[in-house]
Amino acid sequence: MGLVTGVVLGVAGAVGTVALAPVVLGTIGFTSAGIAAGSIASGMMSTAAIANGGGVAAGSLVAVLQSAGMAGLSGAATAAVASVGGTAGLVAALV
């Protein structure tokens, strides 16, 4: 594929992943109201709490995802998600 196609798919991947990140977080149970009962997120939280002696460690994957689910993505997280999506779009154009 051409350079223009690669750029278009890269931009689409970046925009798409940033737009879908909150939807995916909510779908797996990291909601603005907290972790949804019976969700993938609650299973992750339970596992993390058991492994950590009853609490979820600050900075752990569960804590970071819950923070993003409640408050949205930070600027750094948005940039990281966009980078991954843009790279995936560019790779898709090259395949």
Backbone as CSV, one residue per row, in Angstrom:
resi,resn,N_x,N_y,N_z,CA_x,CA_y,CA_z,C_x,C_y,C_z
1,MET,0.842,-1.176,0.000,0.000,0.000,0.000,0.881,1.232,0.000
2,GLY,0.276,2.344,-0.370,1.025,3.569,-0.499,1.202,4.322,0.807
3,LEU,2.003,5.365,0.734,2.289,6.198,1.893,1.031,6.875,2.423
4,VAL,0.186,7.354,1.509,-1.037,8.034,1.939,-1.944,7.069,2.702
5,THR,-2.070,5.855,2.218,-2.876,4.847,2.906,-2.312,4.559,4.283
6,GLY,-0.991,4.464,4.385,-0.354,4.232,5.672,-0.620,5.353,6.655
7,VAL,-0.535,6.591,6.189,-0.793,7.746,7.060,-2.251,7.759,7.489
8,VAL,-3.154,7.518,6.550,-4.591,7.525,6.871,-4.921,6.444,7.894
9,LEU,-4.418,5.244,7.689,-4.693,4.158,8.633,-4.012,4.401,9.979
10,GLY,-2.837,5.025,9.963,-2.171,5.362,11.213,-2.973,6.369,12.025
11,VAL,-3.458,7.413,11.373,-4.276,8.423,12.050,-5.588,7.809,12.529
12,ALA,-6.212,7.005,11.679,-7.470,6.359,12.068,-7.269,5.437,13.269
13,GLY,-6.161,4.727,13.287,-5.867,3.858,14.424,-5.673,4.647,15.703
14,ALA,-4.962,5.765,15.616,-4.716,6.607,16.792,-6.015,7.191,17.329
15,VAL,-6.807,7.761,16.438,-8.078,8.375,16.845,-9.042,7.313,17.373
16,GLY,-9.102,6.195,16.694,-10.020,5.128,17.094,-9.717,4.564,18.469
17,THR,-8.433,4.337,18.752,-8.100,3.769,20.057,-8.360,4.752,21.193
18,VAL,-8.098,6.024,20.954,-8.374,7.033,21.989,-9.876,7.125,22.236
19,ALA,-10.660,7.076,21.174,-12.119,7.170,21.309,-12.708,5.926,21.973
20,LEU,-12.143,4.768,21.686,-12.700,3.521,22.210,-12.180,3.128,23.584
21,ALA,-11.086,3.715,24.034,-10.518,3.328,25.337,-11.522,3.437,26.476
22,PRO,-12.262,4.548,26.622,-13.249,4.606,27.711,-14.366,3.573,27.571
23,VAL,-14.746,3.280,26.344,-15.797,2.286,26.098,-15.317,0.905,26.540
24,VAL,-14.105,0.569,26.176,-13.546,-0.737,26.541,-13.387,-0.841,28.057
25,LEU,-12.881,0.226,28.691,-12.740,0.203,30.153,-14.080,-0.028,30.830
26,GLY,-15.115,0.666,30.383,-16.448,0.485,30.954,-17.005,-0.897,30.705
27,THR,-16.747,-1.426,29.531,-17.253,-2.748,29.167,-16.663,-3.850,30.039
28,ILE,-15.392,-3.721,30.390,-14.780,-4.765,31.222,-14.970,-4.510,32.711
29,GLY,-15.628,-3.376,33.065,-16.022,-3.165,34.450,-15.350,-2.037,35.196
30,PHE,-14.467,-1.292,34.559,-13.846,-0.130,35.198,-14.707,1.091,34.881
31,THR,-15.711,1.359,35.720,-16.685,2.410,35.445,-16.425,3.647,36.299
32,SER,-17.127,4.720,35.980,-16.983,5.962,36.740,-17.559,5.832,38.150
33,ALA,-18.389,4.830,38.376,-18.972,4.592,39.704,-18.167,3.572,40.514
34,GLY,-17.116,3.044,39.942,-16.302,2.030,40.620,-16.277,0.745,39.812
35,ILE,-15.700,-0.278,40.368,-15.593,-1.558,39.665,-16.945,-2.272,39.726
36,ALA,-17.425,-2.690,38.567,-18.732,-3.345,38.465,-18.668,-4.775,38.998
37,ALA,-19.662,-5.138,39.793,-19.735,-6.480,40.376,-19.847,-7.536,39.276
38,GLY,-19.137,-8.624,39.433,-19.217,-9.740,38.498,-18.518,-9.503,37.165
39,SER,-17.749,-8.443,37.051,-17.095,-8.103,35.785,-15.668,-8.659,35.740
40,ILE,-15.047,-8.522,34.587,-13.635,-8.874,34.442,-12.808,-8.050,35.426
41,ALA,-13.160,-6.769,35.562,-12.434,-5.888,36.481,-12.520,-6.385,37.922
42,SER,-13.680,-6.877,38.325,-13.810,-7.368,39.707,-12.970,-8.617,39.918
43,GLY,-12.862,-9.450,38.917,-11.990,-10.622,39.000,-10.526,-10.220,39.109
44,MET,-10.146,-9.202,38.328,-8.779,-8.701,38.395,-8.487,-8.115,39.775
45,MET,-9.463,-7.363,40.306,-9.284,-6.750,41.617,-9.157,-7.810,42.701
46,SER,-9.985,-8.830,42.628,-9.937,-9.907,43.608,-8.591,-10.607,43.584
47,THR,-8.121,-10.923,42.395,-6.827,-11.593,42.245,-5.694,-10.723,42.788
48,ALA,-5.740,-9.431,42.459,-4.693,-8.512,42.933,-4.731,-8.388,44.452
49,ALA,-5.923,-8.325,45.018,-6.049,-8.189,46.474,-5.543,-9.434,47.193
50,ILE,-5.875,-10.600,46.663,-5.401,-11.847,47.272,-3.876,-11.922,47.203
51,ALA,-3.316,-11.557,46.060,-1.864,-11.614,45.876,-1.140,-10.598,46.743
52,ASN,-1.843,-9.531,47.124,-1.193,-8.449,47.869,-1.606,-8.428,49.342
53,GLY,-2.158,-9.495,49.830,-2.507,-9.571,51.240,-3.764,-8.815,51.628
54,GLY,-4.679,-8.629,50.709,-5.966,-8.022,51.044,-6.234,-6.660,50.456
55,GLY,-5.257,-6.023,49.893,-5.459,-4.704,49.293,-4.907,-4.650,47.890
56,VAL,-5.338,-3.676,47.137,-4.818,-3.470,45.786,-3.735,-2.406,45.872
57,ALA,-2.544,-2.738,45.420,-1.409,-1.825,45.519,-1.593,-0.605,44.619
58,ALA,-1.255,0.552,45.156,-1.262,1.772,44.359,-0.273,1.624,43.213
59,GLY,-0.671,2.058,42.038,0.191,1.956,40.869,0.106,0.632,40.141
60,SER,-0.656,-0.323,40.684,-0.813,-1.612,40.000,-1.709,-1.430,38.780
61,LEU,-1.739,-2.444,37.930,-2.561,-2.377,36.722,-4.027,-2.127,37.064
62,VAL,-4.536,-2.812,38.068,-5.940,-2.636,38.463,-6.181,-1.199,38.932
63,ALA,-5.277,-0.669,39.738,-5.427,0.704,40.239,-5.384,1.722,39.107
64,VAL,-4.471,1.533,38.180,-4.336,2.469,37.057,-5.569,2.410,36.158
65,LEU,-6.048,1.203,35.858,-7.235,1.073,35.007,-8.477,1.634,35.688
66,GLN,-8.605,1.428,37.000,-9.750,1.984,37.709,-9.694,3.504,37.713
67,SER,-8.529,4.050,37.889,-8.360,5.497,37.840,-8.774,6.039,36.478
68,ALA,-8.347,5.369,35.429,-8.722,5.789,34.072,-10.220,5.615,33.841
69,GLY,-10.802,4.565,34.394,-12.241,4.343,34.255,-13.049,5.416,34.954
70,MET,-12.566,5.902,36.089,-13.298,6.913,36.858,-13.059,8.334,36.345
71,ALA,-11.816,8.655,36.038,-11.474,10.045,35.713,-11.159,10.269,34.237
72,GLY,-11.062,9.202,33.462,-10.664,9.343,32.068,-9.152,9.202,31.945
73,LEU,-8.678,9.231,30.728,-7.251,9.061,30.470,-6.513,10.375,30.699
74,SER,-5.336,10.293,31.298,-4.488,11.473,31.449,-3.879,11.813,30.089
75,GLY,-3.209,12.921,30.024,-2.541,13.302,28.774,-1.509,12.276,28.342
76,ALA,-0.730,11.790,29.312,0.294,10.795,28.994,-0.341,9.482,28.539
77,ALA,-1.418,9.083,29.214,-2.098,7.839,28.825,-2.742,7.977,27.453
78,THR,-3.309,9.146,27.173,-3.901,9.386,25.845,-2.827,9.289,24.770
79,ALA,-1.671,9.869,25.026,-0.568,9.799,24.061,-0.106,8.367,23.850
80,ALA,-0.022,7.595,24.936,0.410,6.202,24.820,-0.592,5.370,24.028
81,VAL,-1.881,5.563,24.326,-2.929,4.816,23.624,-2.941,5.199,22.147
82,ALA,-2.796,6.489,21.862,-2.768,6.949,20.469,-1.564,6.388,19.725
83,SER,-0.436,6.308,20.393,0.770,5.750,19.767,0.585,4.286,19.396
84,VAL,0.004,3.538,20.309,-0.243,2.116,20.034,-1.227,1.964,18.876
85,GLY,-2.323,2.734,18.917,-3.310,2.653,17.838,-2.762,3.096,16.496
86,GLY,-1.979,4.168,16.505,-1.383,4.651,15.265,-0.408,3.644,14.674
87,THR,0.385,3.026,15.551,1.323,2.002,15.101,0.577,0.797,14.519
88,ALA,-0.489,0.390,15.188,-1.278,-0.730,14.683,-1.888,-0.408,13.317
89,GLY,-2.369,0.820,13.161,-2.916,1.228,11.863,-1.874,1.225,10.777
90,LEU,-0.678,1.715,11.085,0.406,1.733,10.106,0.839,0.317,9.738
91,VAL,0.945,-0.553,10.745,1.304,-1.951,10.475,0.245,-2.617,9.591
92,ALA,-1.025,-2.317,9.862,-2.099,-2.877,9.037,-1.964,-2.426,7.586
93,ALA,-1.516,-1.202,7.382,-1.346,-0.698,6.016,-0.190,-1.372,5.314
94,LEU,0.812,-1.786,6.063,1.991,-2.407,5.464,1.817,-3.882,5.178
95,VAL,0.850,-4.507,5.832,0.660,-5.958,5.666,-0.071,-6.269,4.400
